[in-house]
Amino acid sequence: MLKTSVTRRVGGAVASCRVVAGQRVCRAASRQQATARCGAARSHQARALSSGASLALGSRRSLTRFQQRQVSLARRGAKLIVEAAKRSVGDLGEAELKGKRVFVRADLNVPLDGEQNITDDTRIRAAVPTLKYLMDKGAKVLLTSHLGRPKDGPEDKFRLNPVVPRLSELLGKEVGKVDDCVGAEVTAKVDSMADGDIVVLENVRFYKEETKNESGFAEKLAANADLYVNDAFGTAHRAHASTEGVTKFLSPSVSGFLLQKELDYLDGAVSDPKKPFCAIVGGSKVSSKIGVIESLMAKCDKIIIGGGMIFTFYVAKGLSVGSSLVEEDKVELAKELMAKAEEKGVEFLLPSDVVLADNFAPDANTQTVTIDSIPDGWMGLDIGPESLKAFQGALSDCKTVVWNGPMGVFEFDAFAAGTVGIADTLAELSGKGCCTIIGGGDSVAAVEKAGVAEKMSHISTGGGASLELLEGKVLPGVAALDETVAVSA
């Protein structure tokens, strides 16, 4: 990706600035001035979220994890060195918001069971700070999202109806609902809204024009609004009508608190991490994590590799892996990655033992062997206990850790020990001041399963978006937002 570097003076000291993912990031010249730590958000956000008057949040116990961290930062007087080039909803006060119709794109793509019950409301809760801020400022909030993968127009199982009661509960206010996201029905509902009201519009992906980013559809989405807030980090890597197209018709177009928070953590911590910095990369395939491994290799001191992708590396080392998953066309790449790590002086850690299964099933027969003793007909589904100990030792002195991808098939209890063990270790490190960032996808499910999600520094709400940001790619949903002129430090 293109990175633009400049030099400027911040508070009398020279700072370097560059553009990342459509954001301008400035860094102070000295560690003493670089006092913002993992999770620091923009100062005006911290002030807004720490103000009981502006957010009517009540007691600290009722706050979200994000809000609690922001309150703590504000009370400690934490200074800011990460300055986004994009405007945030926190830049807008009551004068700009009262009575205005605000189109908010959130990521409410929550998992549902067979009876349409929400099984994990993390994404809904993550949207609350931005929504509550807008409502408390007197805005009329038009909220939409996608849900699932509808193919041919409206389908009841993909409607946003299940989101409404949970959102009403979290906001402490009745949330309206319209069974469309454009057209006369939306207009009529919006015309009847009072200041501070919120209404959920229907799944934007009921229209194929959404993912095609058709200008005409984007204009229809924007027709009932005065300004735009993008708080959907999970879709910020896609140029869709509701994430990129609407910005051409609504001004201002700004980021929400969640989107800004994700950028602060994922870019802020990784671009200038407190050392030692370790990246844990897991998952089934090397091909899906090439960009992350290569990008993080330029910044980290250690890389831990787990999951099914380890067997491609083993084959690259000339080992037999039985019937384990191997990407034959990526063997040479695996060799190159290991050579590159050695050249850069990065500690590249692979498991020394693995837990095997005689078939891919939760009740499969198992055995644990060293990596050079994998018999034919057996497949590796988790890292072994000795590997876990070695990884825990490597992590023990780390000050920043980014984790993306599980160590094994943690969905099966028999093969979850490695993943849960890493989760427990990171939770312990978090309590000792290490910045622990869970980079979306299965890693989030893993820390939830381990029961330690609350202890992590940051859990990303975006799988693909997290990966692309960690790879250093431009996120269209971020790049399309308005730039800010003011500079804070």
PEWO-V518913 format. One record per residue. N is the residue number from 1. PHI is phi in radians with two decimals (none if undefined). NEAR is the number of other ideal C-beta (glycine too) atoms within 8 Angstrom. D_FIRST is the distance of its C-alpha to the first C-alpha in Angstrom with 1 decimal. Layout:
# PEWO-V518913
n=N phi=PHI near=NEAR d_first=D_FIRST
n=N phi=PHI near=NEAR d_first=D_FIRST
This chain:
# PEWO-V518913
n=1 phi=none near=7 d_first=0.0
n=2 phi=-1.42 near=5 d_first=3.8
n=3 phi=-2.11 near=8 d_first=6.4
n=4 phi=-1.83 near=6 d_first=9.9
n=5 phi=-1.91 near=7 d_first=12.8
n=6 phi=-2.43 near=7 d_first=16.4
n=7 phi=-2.20 near=7 d_first=19.7
n=8 phi=-2.53 near=8 d_first=22.2
n=9 phi=-1.86 near=7 d_first=25.5
n=10 phi=-2.11 near=13 d_first=26.0
n=11 phi=0.99 near=7 d_first=29.7
n=12 phi=1.56 near=4 d_first=30.6
n=13 phi=-2.04 near=10 d_first=28.0
n=14 phi=-1.29 near=8 d_first=24.9
n=15 phi=-2.28 near=14 d_first=21.6
n=16 phi=-1.71 near=10 d_first=18.0
n=17 phi=-2.24 near=12 d_first=15.6
n=18 phi=-2.61 near=10 d_first=11.8
n=19 phi=-1.80 near=11 d_first=9.8
n=20 phi=-2.30 near=12 d_first=8.4
n=21 phi=0.94 near=13 d_first=8.4
n=22 phi=1.44 near=13 d_first=10.4
n=23 phi=-2.07 near=12 d_first=12.6
n=24 phi=-1.69 near=10 d_first=13.8
n=25 phi=-2.04 near=14 d_first=14.8
n=26 phi=-1.97 near=14 d_first=17.7
n=27 phi=-2.17 near=12 d_first=19.4
n=28 phi=-1.22 near=12 d_first=23.0
n=29 phi=-1.33 near=8 d_first=24.2
n=30 phi=-2.22 near=7 d_first=26.6
n=31 phi=-1.09 near=4 d_first=27.0
n=32 phi=-1.11 near=5 d_first=30.1
n=33 phi=-1.41 near=12 d_first=28.3
n=34 phi=-1.47 near=10 d_first=25.5
n=35 phi=-1.52 near=8 d_first=27.9
n=36 phi=-1.29 near=10 d_first=25.7
n=37 phi=-1.88 near=8 d_first=25.5
n=38 phi=-0.88 near=12 d_first=23.9
n=39 phi=1.64 near=13 d_first=24.3
n=40 phi=-1.17 near=11 d_first=24.9
n=41 phi=-1.88 near=13 d_first=24.2
n=42 phi=-1.04 near=14 d_first=24.5
n=43 phi=-1.04 near=10 d_first=28.0
n=44 phi=-1.21 near=10 d_first=29.2
n=45 phi=-1.20 near=14 d_first=28.3
n=46 phi=-1.05 near=14 d_first=30.3
n=47 phi=-1.12 near=9 d_first=33.1
n=48 phi=-1.12 near=11 d_first=33.1
n=49 phi=-1.32 near=16 d_first=33.1
n=50 phi=-1.56 near=9 d_first=35.8
n=51 phi=-1.61 near=8 d_first=38.0
n=52 phi=-1.14 near=7 d_first=40.6
n=53 phi=-1.22 near=5 d_first=41.7
n=54 phi=-1.35 near=9 d_first=38.4
n=55 phi=-1.97 near=13 d_first=37.5
n=56 phi=0.84 near=8 d_first=41.1
n=57 phi=-1.52 near=9 d_first=39.7
n=58 phi=1.34 near=5 d_first=43.0
n=59 phi=-1.24 near=5 d_first=43.4
n=60 phi=-1.04 near=6 d_first=40.6
n=61 phi=-1.08 near=4 d_first=41.5
n=62 phi=-1.48 near=6 d_first=40.5
n=63 phi=-1.35 near=10 d_first=37.0
n=64 phi=-1.29 near=9 d_first=33.9
n=65 phi=-1.00 near=7 d_first=32.2
n=66 phi=-1.06 near=12 d_first=29.4
n=67 phi=-1.11 near=12 d_first=32.1
n=68 phi=-1.09 near=10 d_first=34.1
n=69 phi=-1.13 near=9 d_first=31.3
n=70 phi=-1.18 near=13 d_first=30.6
n=71 phi=-1.09 near=13 d_first=34.3
n=72 phi=-1.09 near=8 d_first=34.6
n=73 phi=-1.09 near=12 d_first=31.8
n=74 phi=-1.12 near=13 d_first=33.5
n=75 phi=-1.18 near=7 d_first=36.8
n=76 phi=-1.42 near=6 d_first=35.6
n=77 phi=1.26 near=5 d_first=34.2
n=78 phi=-1.05 near=11 d_first=30.7
n=79 phi=-1.56 near=9 d_first=28.7
n=80 phi=-1.90 near=11 d_first=25.2
n=81 phi=-2.12 near=14 d_first=22.4
n=82 phi=-1.70 near=13 d_first=19.4
n=83 phi=-2.05 near=12 d_first=19.5
n=84 phi=-1.31 near=13 d_first=17.5
n=85 phi=-1.42 near=9 d_first=16.9
n=86 phi=-1.83 near=13 d_first=18.1
n=87 phi=-1.22 near=12 d_first=21.8
n=88 phi=-2.04 near=15 d_first=23.4
n=89 phi=-1.02 near=13 d_first=26.7
n=90 phi=-1.17 near=11 d_first=28.2
n=91 phi=-1.33 near=9 d_first=28.0
n=92 phi=-1.75 near=11 d_first=30.5
n=93 phi=-1.78 near=6 d_first=34.1
n=94 phi=-1.07 near=7 d_first=37.2
n=95 phi=-1.08 near=5 d_first=37.7
n=96 phi=-1.55 near=8 d_first=34.5
n=97 phi=-1.94 near=13 d_first=35.0
n=98 phi=-1.04 near=9 d_first=38.7
n=99 phi=1.39 near=7 d_first=39.8
n=100 phi=-1.49 near=10 d_first=36.4
n=101 phi=-1.58 near=12 d_first=35.1
n=102 phi=-1.95 near=15 d_first=31.7
n=103 phi=-1.50 near=15 d_first=29.7
n=104 phi=-1.95 near=16 d_first=27.9
n=105 phi=-1.73 near=15 d_first=25.5
n=106 phi=-1.96 near=15 d_first=25.8
n=107 phi=-1.91 near=15 d_first=25.2
n=108 phi=-1.84 near=12 d_first=28.8
n=109 phi=-1.36 near=9 d_first=28.3
n=110 phi=-1.55 near=14 d_first=30.8
n=111 phi=-1.29 near=6 d_first=32.6
n=112 phi=-2.20 near=9 d_first=36.1
n=113 phi=-1.54 near=7 d_first=39.1
n=114 phi=-1.13 near=3 d_first=41.6
n=115 phi=-1.84 near=4 d_first=43.4
n=116 phi=1.15 near=8 d_first=40.4
n=117 phi=-1.61 near=7 d_first=40.5
n=118 phi=-1.25 near=11 d_first=37.3
n=119 phi=-1.70 near=7 d_first=36.8
n=120 phi=-2.68 near=8 d_first=34.0
n=121 phi=-1.73 near=8 d_first=33.5
n=122 phi=-0.91 near=10 d_first=30.6
n=123 phi=-1.20 near=14 d_first=28.4
n=124 phi=-1.18 near=14 d_first=31.3
n=125 phi=-1.09 near=9 d_first=32.1
n=126 phi=-1.17 near=12 d_first=28.5
n=127 phi=-1.46 near=16 d_first=28.8
n=128 phi=-1.06 near=11 d_first=32.1
n=129 phi=-0.96 near=15 d_first=31.2
n=130 phi=-1.17 near=15 d_first=29.4
n=131 phi=-1.10 near=15 d_first=32.2
n=132 phi=-1.17 near=12 d_first=35.0
n=133 phi=-1.04 near=14 d_first=33.6
n=134 phi=-1.10 near=14 d_first=33.6
n=135 phi=-1.12 near=14 d_first=37.0
n=136 phi=-1.18 near=10 d_first=38.5
n=137 phi=-1.57 near=12 d_first=37.5
n=138 phi=1.52 near=10 d_first=39.4
n=139 phi=-1.38 near=14 d_first=36.6
n=140 phi=-1.75 near=14 d_first=37.3
n=141 phi=-1.70 near=12 d_first=34.6
n=142 phi=-1.86 near=14 d_first=33.5
n=143 phi=-1.85 near=13 d_first=31.6
n=144 phi=-2.47 near=16 d_first=30.0
n=145 phi=-2.89 near=14 d_first=27.9
n=146 phi=-1.87 near=11 d_first=27.6
n=147 phi=-2.65 near=12 d_first=29.8
n=148 phi=1.21 near=9 d_first=29.7
n=149 phi=-2.25 near=5 d_first=29.1
n=150 phi=-1.11 near=11 d_first=31.8
n=151 phi=-1.88 near=3 d_first=32.2
n=152 phi=-2.25 near=4 d_first=34.9
n=153 phi=1.47 near=6 d_first=35.3
n=154 phi=-1.06 near=10 d_first=37.0
n=155 phi=-2.36 near=9 d_first=38.0
n=156 phi=-0.99 near=5 d_first=40.0
n=157 phi=-1.22 near=7 d_first=38.2
n=158 phi=-1.92 near=12 d_first=34.9
n=159 phi=-1.27 near=12 d_first=36.3
n=160 phi=-1.48 near=14 d_first=35.2
n=161 phi=-0.92 near=7 d_first=38.9
n=162 phi=-1.09 near=12 d_first=38.7
n=163 phi=-1.28 near=14 d_first=36.3
n=164 phi=-1.05 near=11 d_first=38.7
n=165 phi=-1.11 near=7 d_first=41.5
n=166 phi=-1.19 near=11 d_first=39.1
n=167 phi=-1.15 near=14 d_first=37.3
n=168 phi=-1.06 near=11 d_first=40.7
n=169 phi=-1.13 near=7 d_first=41.7
n=170 phi=-1.21 near=9 d_first=38.7
n=171 phi=-1.52 near=12 d_first=39.0
n=172 phi=1.19 near=5 d_first=42.8
n=173 phi=-2.69 near=8 d_first=43.0
n=174 phi=-1.13 near=4 d_first=43.7
n=175 phi=-1.85 near=11 d_first=40.6
n=176 phi=-1.40 near=10 d_first=41.3
n=177 phi=-2.60 near=9 d_first=40.0
n=178 phi=-2.15 near=12 d_first=39.7
n=179 phi=-1.49 near=7 d_first=39.5
n=180 phi=-2.78 near=9 d_first=37.0
n=181 phi=-2.04 near=12 d_first=33.9
n=182 phi=-2.45 near=9 d_first=34.9
n=183 phi=1.76 near=7 d_first=38.3
n=184 phi=-1.12 near=5 d_first=41.7
n=185 phi=-1.10 near=9 d_first=42.1
n=186 phi=-1.17 near=14 d_first=39.0
n=187 phi=-1.01 near=10 d_first=40.4
n=188 phi=-1.11 near=8 d_first=43.8
n=189 phi=-1.15 near=11 d_first=42.5
n=190 phi=-1.11 near=12 d_first=40.4
n=191 phi=-1.10 near=6 d_first=43.4
n=192 phi=-1.65 near=5 d_first=45.4
n=193 phi=-1.36 near=10 d_first=43.1
n=194 phi=-1.70 near=5 d_first=44.1
n=195 phi=-1.01 near=8 d_first=42.0
n=196 phi=1.55 near=10 d_first=40.3
n=197 phi=-1.39 near=10 d_first=40.5
n=198 phi=-2.40 near=14 d_first=37.8
n=199 phi=-2.36 near=14 d_first=37.7
n=200 phi=-1.61 near=14 d_first=35.6
n=201 phi=-1.54 near=12 d_first=34.6
n=202 phi=-1.29 near=13 d_first=34.5
n=203 phi=-0.80 near=15 d_first=31.7
n=204 phi=-1.15 near=16 d_first=29.3
n=205 phi=-1.45 near=12 d_first=28.6
n=206 phi=-1.21 near=11 d_first=32.2
n=207 phi=-1.94 near=11 d_first=31.0
n=208 phi=-1.12 near=5 d_first=28.9
n=209 phi=-1.11 near=10 d_first=27.6
n=210 phi=-1.10 near=13 d_first=25.5
n=211 phi=-1.28 near=9 d_first=23.0
n=212 phi=-1.45 near=8 d_first=23.1
n=213 phi=0.94 near=12 d_first=22.2
n=214 phi=-1.28 near=9 d_first=25.3
n=215 phi=-1.04 near=8 d_first=25.9
n=216 phi=-1.10 near=7 d_first=29.6
n=217 phi=-1.25 near=14 d_first=29.2
n=218 phi=-1.04 near=15 d_first=26.8
n=219 phi=-1.15 near=9 d_first=29.4
n=220 phi=-1.16 near=9 d_first=32.1
n=221 phi=-1.06 near=16 d_first=30.3
n=222 phi=-1.41 near=12 d_first=30.0
n=223 phi=-1.04 near=9 d_first=33.6
n=224 phi=-1.76 near=9 d_first=35.2
n=225 phi=-2.27 near=12 d_first=33.0
n=226 phi=-1.83 near=6 d_first=32.6
n=227 phi=-2.62 near=15 d_first=29.2
n=228 phi=-2.27 near=16 d_first=26.4
n=229 phi=-2.24 near=15 d_first=25.0
n=230 phi=-1.75 near=17 d_first=22.2
n=231 phi=-2.14 near=16 d_first=23.0
n=232 phi=-1.79 near=14 d_first=21.7
n=233 phi=-1.06 near=13 d_first=18.8
n=234 phi=-1.06 near=13 d_first=19.6
n=235 phi=-2.09 near=14 d_first=18.7
n=236 phi=-1.18 near=15 d_first=15.9
n=237 phi=-1.54 near=12 d_first=13.4
n=238 phi=-2.03 near=10 d_first=15.7
n=239 phi=-1.60 near=9 d_first=16.4
n=240 phi=-1.85 near=13 d_first=20.2
n=241 phi=-1.07 near=17 d_first=23.0
n=242 phi=-1.50 near=13 d_first=23.7
n=243 phi=-1.95 near=16 d_first=20.2
n=244 phi=-2.23 near=12 d_first=18.8
n=245 phi=-1.08 near=16 d_first=21.7
n=246 phi=-1.15 near=16 d_first=24.2
n=247 phi=-1.13 near=11 d_first=22.3
n=248 phi=-1.36 near=6 d_first=23.5
n=249 phi=-2.09 near=9 d_first=27.0
n=250 phi=-2.21 near=12 d_first=27.3
n=251 phi=-2.51 near=6 d_first=27.0
n=252 phi=-1.36 near=10 d_first=26.2
n=253 phi=-2.11 near=14 d_first=23.4
n=254 phi=-2.29 near=16 d_first=22.5
n=255 phi=-1.48 near=16 d_first=21.3
n=256 phi=-1.54 near=16 d_first=24.0
n=257 phi=-1.11 near=17 d_first=24.8
n=258 phi=-1.15 near=15 d_first=23.5
n=259 phi=-1.04 near=15 d_first=20.0
n=260 phi=-1.13 near=15 d_first=20.0
n=261 phi=-1.08 near=13 d_first=21.5
n=262 phi=-1.06 near=15 d_first=18.9
n=263 phi=-1.16 near=15 d_first=16.1
n=264 phi=-1.06 near=13 d_first=18.5
n=265 phi=-1.30 near=14 d_first=19.2
n=266 phi=-1.15 near=15 d_first=16.1
n=267 phi=-1.52 near=14 d_first=13.8
n=268 phi=-1.01 near=14 d_first=16.8
n=269 phi=-1.28 near=15 d_first=18.6
n=270 phi=-1.35 near=12 d_first=15.8
n=271 phi=-1.21 near=10 d_first=14.2
n=272 phi=-2.47 near=6 d_first=17.8
n=273 phi=-1.30 near=12 d_first=20.0
n=274 phi=-1.33 near=8 d_first=23.7
n=275 phi=-1.63 near=7 d_first=24.6
n=276 phi=-1.17 near=9 d_first=25.5
n=277 phi=-2.02 near=15 d_first=22.5
n=278 phi=-2.11 near=15 d_first=22.7
n=279 phi=-1.89 near=16 d_first=20.5
n=280 phi=-1.86 near=14 d_first=22.7
n=281 phi=-2.14 near=15 d_first=21.2
n=282 phi=-2.25 near=16 d_first=23.7
n=283 phi=1.91 near=14 d_first=24.3
n=284 phi=-1.45 near=7 d_first=25.7
n=285 phi=-2.22 near=11 d_first=23.1
n=286 phi=-1.10 near=14 d_first=20.7
n=287 phi=-1.01 near=7 d_first=18.8
n=288 phi=-1.43 near=8 d_first=17.7
n=289 phi=-2.13 near=14 d_first=16.6
n=290 phi=-0.97 near=11 d_first=15.0
n=291 phi=-1.07 near=12 d_first=11.4
n=292 phi=-1.14 near=13 d_first=13.1
n=293 phi=-1.06 near=13 d_first=15.5
n=294 phi=-1.15 near=11 d_first=13.1
n=295 phi=-1.17 near=11 d_first=10.9
n=296 phi=-1.25 near=14 d_first=14.2
n=297 phi=-1.07 near=14 d_first=16.0
n=298 phi=-1.35 near=6 d_first=14.4
n=299 phi=-2.17 near=9 d_first=16.0
n=300 phi=-1.70 near=12 d_first=19.0
n=301 phi=-1.65 near=9 d_first=22.5
n=302 phi=-2.45 near=14 d_first=23.5
n=303 phi=-2.25 near=16 d_first=22.3
n=304 phi=-1.83 near=12 d_first=24.9
n=305 phi=-1.92 near=13 d_first=24.7
n=306 phi=-2.48 near=18 d_first=27.0
n=307 phi=1.37 near=12 d_first=27.7
n=308 phi=-1.08 near=10 d_first=28.3
n=309 phi=-1.15 near=17 d_first=25.4
n=310 phi=-1.05 near=14 d_first=27.6
n=311 phi=-1.28 near=12 d_first=29.8
n=312 phi=-1.17 near=14 d_first=27.3
n=313 phi=-1.20 near=14 d_first=27.0
n=314 phi=-1.11 near=11 d_first=30.8
n=315 phi=-1.07 near=13 d_first=31.2
n=316 phi=-1.08 near=11 d_first=28.9
n=317 phi=-1.58 near=6 d_first=31.4
n=318 phi=1.52 near=4 d_first=34.3
n=319 phi=-1.65 near=9 d_first=35.7
n=320 phi=-1.57 near=5 d_first=37.4
n=321 phi=-2.13 near=11 d_first=36.0
n=322 phi=1.09 near=12 d_first=38.7
n=323 phi=-1.77 near=7 d_first=37.5
n=324 phi=-1.16 near=11 d_first=34.4
n=325 phi=-1.11 near=9 d_first=31.1
n=326 phi=-2.43 near=9 d_first=29.4
n=327 phi=-1.68 near=11 d_first=26.5
n=328 phi=-1.00 near=6 d_first=28.1
n=329 phi=-1.36 near=4 d_first=25.2
n=330 phi=-2.00 near=12 d_first=23.0
n=331 phi=-1.11 near=12 d_first=25.6
n=332 phi=-1.13 near=7 d_first=24.2
n=333 phi=-1.10 near=9 d_first=20.8
n=334 phi=-1.04 near=13 d_first=22.6
n=335 phi=-1.07 near=9 d_first=24.4
n=336 phi=-1.13 near=8 d_first=21.2
n=337 phi=-1.13 near=15 d_first=19.8
n=338 phi=-1.17 near=11 d_first=23.1
n=339 phi=-1.18 near=8 d_first=23.4
n=340 phi=-1.14 near=10 d_first=20.0
n=341 phi=-1.09 near=12 d_first=21.2
n=342 phi=-1.11 near=9 d_first=24.4
n=343 phi=-1.10 near=6 d_first=23.0
n=344 phi=-1.51 near=8 d_first=21.0
n=345 phi=1.32 near=4 d_first=24.1
n=346 phi=-1.61 near=11 d_first=22.7
n=347 phi=-1.24 near=8 d_first=25.6
n=348 phi=-1.92 near=11 d_first=24.9
n=349 phi=-1.84 near=10 d_first=27.5
n=350 phi=-1.96 near=9 d_first=28.8
n=351 phi=-1.07 near=13 d_first=32.0
n=352 phi=-1.73 near=9 d_first=35.3
n=353 phi=-2.52 near=12 d_first=37.2
n=354 phi=-2.44 near=14 d_first=36.7
n=355 phi=-1.67 near=16 d_first=38.7
n=356 phi=-1.80 near=15 d_first=39.7
n=357 phi=-2.35 near=15 d_first=41.1
n=358 phi=-1.51 near=9 d_first=43.3
n=359 phi=-2.86 near=6 d_first=41.6
n=360 phi=-1.47 near=7 d_first=38.8
n=361 phi=-2.77 near=7 d_first=41.0
n=362 phi=-1.13 near=6 d_first=41.6
n=363 phi=-1.87 near=4 d_first=45.1
n=364 phi=-1.15 near=11 d_first=44.3
n=365 phi=-1.23 near=5 d_first=46.1
n=366 phi=-2.26 near=10 d_first=44.1
n=367 phi=-2.74 near=7 d_first=44.3
n=368 phi=-1.96 near=9 d_first=42.2
n=369 phi=-2.39 near=11 d_first=41.8
n=370 phi=-1.30 near=7 d_first=39.9
n=371 phi=-1.15 near=12 d_first=37.0
n=372 phi=-1.67 near=5 d_first=39.3
n=373 phi=-2.27 near=6 d_first=41.9
n=374 phi=-1.38 near=14 d_first=40.4
n=375 phi=-1.39 near=8 d_first=43.2
n=376 phi=-1.06 near=6 d_first=42.9
n=377 phi=1.50 near=6 d_first=42.7
n=378 phi=-1.95 near=13 d_first=41.1
n=379 phi=-2.16 near=12 d_first=37.5
n=380 phi=-1.45 near=16 d_first=35.6
n=381 phi=-2.16 near=13 d_first=34.8
n=382 phi=-2.86 near=16 d_first=34.3
n=383 phi=-1.32 near=14 d_first=33.9
n=384 phi=-1.51 near=15 d_first=37.3
n=385 phi=-1.12 near=8 d_first=39.0
n=386 phi=-1.18 near=8 d_first=38.7
n=387 phi=-1.12 near=13 d_first=34.9
n=388 phi=-1.05 near=14 d_first=34.8
n=389 phi=-1.06 near=8 d_first=36.9
n=390 phi=-1.12 near=10 d_first=34.7
n=391 phi=-1.15 near=16 d_first=31.5
n=392 phi=-1.09 near=11 d_first=33.4
n=393 phi=-1.14 near=7 d_first=34.4
n=394 phi=-1.17 near=12 d_first=30.9
n=395 phi=-1.44 near=13 d_first=29.8
n=396 phi=-1.02 near=7 d_first=32.9
n=397 phi=-1.80 near=5 d_first=31.6
n=398 phi=-1.34 near=14 d_first=28.0
n=399 phi=-1.87 near=11 d_first=27.1
n=400 phi=-2.43 near=16 d_first=23.8
n=401 phi=-2.37 near=15 d_first=23.2
n=402 phi=-1.97 near=15 d_first=20.6
n=403 phi=-2.11 near=14 d_first=22.2
n=404 phi=-2.42 near=18 d_first=20.7
n=405 phi=1.91 near=14 d_first=23.2
n=406 phi=-1.28 near=13 d_first=27.0
n=407 phi=-1.44 near=13 d_first=29.1
n=408 phi=-2.90 near=17 d_first=31.2
n=409 phi=-1.43 near=10 d_first=32.8
n=410 phi=-1.20 near=16 d_first=33.6
n=411 phi=-1.12 near=4 d_first=34.9
n=412 phi=-1.68 near=10 d_first=38.0
n=413 phi=-0.96 near=5 d_first=39.9
n=414 phi=-1.16 near=12 d_first=40.9
n=415 phi=-2.19 near=14 d_first=37.3
n=416 phi=-1.82 near=14 d_first=36.0
n=417 phi=-1.03 near=11 d_first=37.2
n=418 phi=-1.14 near=18 d_first=34.1
n=419 phi=-1.16 near=17 d_first=31.7
n=420 phi=-1.14 near=12 d_first=34.3
n=421 phi=-1.09 near=11 d_first=34.9
n=422 phi=-1.14 near=16 d_first=31.3
n=423 phi=-1.04 near=13 d_first=31.3
n=424 phi=-1.10 near=10 d_first=34.6
n=425 phi=-1.12 near=11 d_first=33.4
n=426 phi=-1.16 near=18 d_first=30.3
n=427 phi=-1.08 near=14 d_first=32.8
n=428 phi=-1.15 near=8 d_first=35.0
n=429 phi=-1.12 near=13 d_first=32.3
n=430 phi=-1.03 near=13 d_first=31.2
n=431 phi=-1.18 near=7 d_first=34.8
n=432 phi=-1.75 near=6 d_first=34.6
n=433 phi=1.73 near=5 d_first=31.7
n=434 phi=-1.32 near=12 d_first=28.8
n=435 phi=-1.47 near=15 d_first=25.7
n=436 phi=-1.93 near=13 d_first=25.3
n=437 phi=-2.07 near=17 d_first=22.5
n=438 phi=-1.72 near=15 d_first=23.0
n=439 phi=-1.51 near=13 d_first=19.7
n=440 phi=1.40 near=15 d_first=21.2
n=441 phi=1.14 near=12 d_first=22.9
n=442 phi=-1.12 near=10 d_first=25.9
n=443 phi=-1.07 near=14 d_first=25.5
n=444 phi=-1.14 near=13 d_first=26.7
n=445 phi=-1.06 near=9 d_first=29.6
n=446 phi=-1.16 near=14 d_first=30.4
n=447 phi=-1.24 near=15 d_first=30.8
n=448 phi=-1.18 near=9 d_first=32.8
n=449 phi=-1.10 near=11 d_first=35.0
n=450 phi=-1.31 near=12 d_first=35.5
n=451 phi=1.32 near=5 d_first=36.5
n=452 phi=-2.12 near=11 d_first=34.4
n=453 phi=-0.99 near=11 d_first=31.7
n=454 phi=-1.11 near=5 d_first=33.3
n=455 phi=-1.56 near=8 d_first=32.9
n=456 phi=-1.34 near=14 d_first=29.1
n=457 phi=-1.13 near=10 d_first=27.1
n=458 phi=-2.69 near=14 d_first=24.7
n=459 phi=-2.06 near=9 d_first=24.6
n=460 phi=-1.27 near=16 d_first=21.6
n=461 phi=-1.59 near=12 d_first=22.7
n=462 phi=-2.08 near=14 d_first=19.7
n=463 phi=-1.35 near=9 d_first=19.3
n=464 phi=-1.09 near=9 d_first=16.4
n=465 phi=-1.13 near=16 d_first=14.7
n=466 phi=-1.07 near=15 d_first=15.3
n=467 phi=-1.03 near=16 d_first=13.8
n=468 phi=-1.18 near=11 d_first=10.5
n=469 phi=-1.18 near=15 d_first=10.4
n=470 phi=-1.14 near=15 d_first=11.5
n=471 phi=-1.35 near=10 d_first=8.9
n=472 phi=1.56 near=10 d_first=6.3
n=473 phi=-1.51 near=10 d_first=5.4
n=474 phi=-1.31 near=9 d_first=6.7
n=475 phi=-1.73 near=13 d_first=10.4
n=476 phi=-0.96 near=13 d_first=12.4
n=477 phi=-1.15 near=17 d_first=15.5
n=478 phi=-1.55 near=16 d_first=14.3
n=479 phi=-1.05 near=9 d_first=12.7
n=480 phi=-1.35 near=12 d_first=16.0
n=481 phi=-1.34 near=14 d_first=18.2
n=482 phi=-1.14 near=10 d_first=20.2
n=483 phi=-1.48 near=7 d_first=19.2
n=484 phi=-1.70 near=10 d_first=21.7
n=485 phi=-1.70 near=4 d_first=23.6
n=486 phi=-1.21 near=5 d_first=25.5
n=487 phi=-2.08 near=7 d_first=24.4
n=488 phi=-2.05 near=8 d_first=26.0
n=489 phi=-2.64 near=11 d_first=26.4
